Amino acid sequence: MPRAKKDAAKKEDWNYEGAIATIEQAIEDLETGELPLAEVFDQFTQAVKQLQQCDQFLREKQSEAQLLIETLGEDAG
């Protein structure tokens, strides 16, 4: 079961702003055209993973915000 603990630690260390910075750096590196092909694929793979995490994070926050809005509407009525 150490894997679950490791995954939980990774999730706690992750943050949206850091992920965006990583993606932006990968884009800059890829745009130079100076990376070896293997590195291009590695950078692209990491950027896609970061984008997926960002998307999931934003969806979760959107759901939380919607729930709060609904709760506020119920309290007002």
C-alpha positions in Angstrom: 0.0 0.0 0.0 2.9 2.5 -0.1 1.8 3.5 -3.6 -1.4 5.1 -2.3 0.6 7.1 0.3 3.0 8.2 -2.5 0.1 9.3 -4.8 -1.5 11.2 -1.9 1.8 13.0 -1.2 2.1 13.9 -4.9 -1.4 15.3 -5.0 -0.7 17.4 -1.9 2.5 18.8 -3.5 0.7 19.7 -6.7 -0.6 23.2 -7.3 -2.3 24.8 -10.3 0.2 27.7 -10.6 3.2 25.3 -10.6 1.6 23.1 -13.2 0.9 26.1 -15.5 4.5 27.2 -15.1 5.7 23.7 -16.0 3.5 23.7 -19.1 4.7 27.2 -20.2 8.3 26.1 -19.8 7.6 23.0 -21.8 6.1 25.1 -24.6 9.1 27.4 -24.6 11.5 24.4 -24.8 9.5 22.8 -27.6 9.3 26.0 -29.6 13.0 26.3 -29.8 13.2 23.2 -32.0 16.6 22.4 -30.4 15.5 19.4 -28.3 16.2 15.8 -29.3 13.1 14.0 -30.5 13.0 11.8 -27.4 13.0 14.8 -25.2 10.3 16.4 -27.3 8.0 13.4 -26.6 8.9 13.5 -22.9 8.2 17.2 -22.6 4.9 16.8 -24.6 3.8 13.9 -22.4 4.5 15.8 -19.2 2.7 18.9 -20.5 -0.4 16.8 -21.4 -0.4 15.2 -18.0 -0.2 18.6 -16.3 -3.0 19.9 -18.5 -5.2 17.0 -17.5 -4.5 17.7 -13.9 -5.3 21.3 -14.4 -8.6 20.5 -16.1 -9.6 18.1 -13.3 -8.7 20.7 -10.7 -10.8 23.4 -12.5 -13.7 21.1 -12.9 -13.6 20.2 -9.2 -13.4 23.9 -8.2 -16.3 24.7 -10.6 -18.4 22.0 -9.0 -17.6 23.4 -5.5 -18.5 26.9 -6.6 -21.8 25.7 -8.1 -22.6 23.9 -4.8 -21.9 27.0 -2.8 -24.0 29.1 -5.2 -26.9 26.6 -4.8 -26.5 26.7 -1.0 -26.6 30.5 -1.0 -29.8 30.4 -3.1 -31.5 28.0 -0.7 -30.5 30.2 2.3 -32.0 33.3 0.6 -35.3 31.6 -0.2 
